[in-house]
Amino acid sequence: MGLQLEPNFDMAECFAPEKNSCPLVPGCLLSTALDGAKAAFLAELDRYSVEDLIATKRDGLLAIGAAA
């Protein structure tokens, strides 16, 4: 679900080489740490669908949408 909702999930400049201007990239491990964290986060989100997340609150959420 995560990448379907947010296909460009660059957490830091160094995740997008075409935009990266960080001089620390050659010796920095932040991108490795963030990449692992992103993978774990998205793996957890992949366990659910949007329907799963709103199923128990569907009526209330529909009422909010109708009021807008």
C-alpha positions, 0 to 999 in steps of 0.5 A, spaced: 500 500 500 505 504 501 508 505 494 502 505 491 500 511 495 507 515 495 511 512 489 516 517 490 518 516 497 525 519 497 526 520 505 533 524 503 536 528 498 541 522 497 535 517 495 535 521 488 541 521 485 539 526 480 538 531 485 543 530 490 548 535 492 550 532 498 558 532 499 557 527 505 554 521 500 561 518 499 562 516 507 555 517 509 551 511 512 545 515 513 542 513 506 543 505 508 540 506 515 534 510 512 533 505 506 532 499 511 527 503 515 523 505 509 523 498 507 521 496 514 515 501 514 513 499 507 513 492 509 508 493 515 504 498 510 503 492 505 500 488 510 494 492 510 489 495 504 486 502 505 479 498 506 482 494 512 484 501 515 478 504 515 473 498 516 471 499 523 470 507 522 467 507 515 460 510 517 464 516 521 469 517 515 463 517 510 459 522 514 465 527 514 466 526 507 459 528 506 459 534 510 465 537 506 
